[in-house]
Amino acid sequence: MPGLGLAFRTGIELVSALAVGVGIGFLLDKWLDTTPWFLLVFFFLGAAAGFLNVYRAASGIGLAPGYKTPPEGNAEQADEQKNGPA
């Protein structure tokens, strides 16, 4: 993935995770009248989810469903991880 595409993806994933977390927290606070507790909790959960998504995108985890980049230069070990010991 080109550098600019990866930069846009990481930025969008971080901001969208925060927005979803803040939105859920805000709506729960309005519904349950507990301002600002759910907003704070879901802000931090959204931030954690955003950083996890950025880490996965930067390390190449999650490029496709069920795909993880095998260790470099050791195809036999990667095959064992995938299929179990021979």
Secondary structure, 3 states (H helix, E strand, C coil): CCHHHHHHHHHHHHHHHHHHHHHHHHHHHHHHCCCCHHHHHHHHHHHHHHHHHHHHHHHCCCCCCCCCCCCCCCHHHHHHHHHCCC
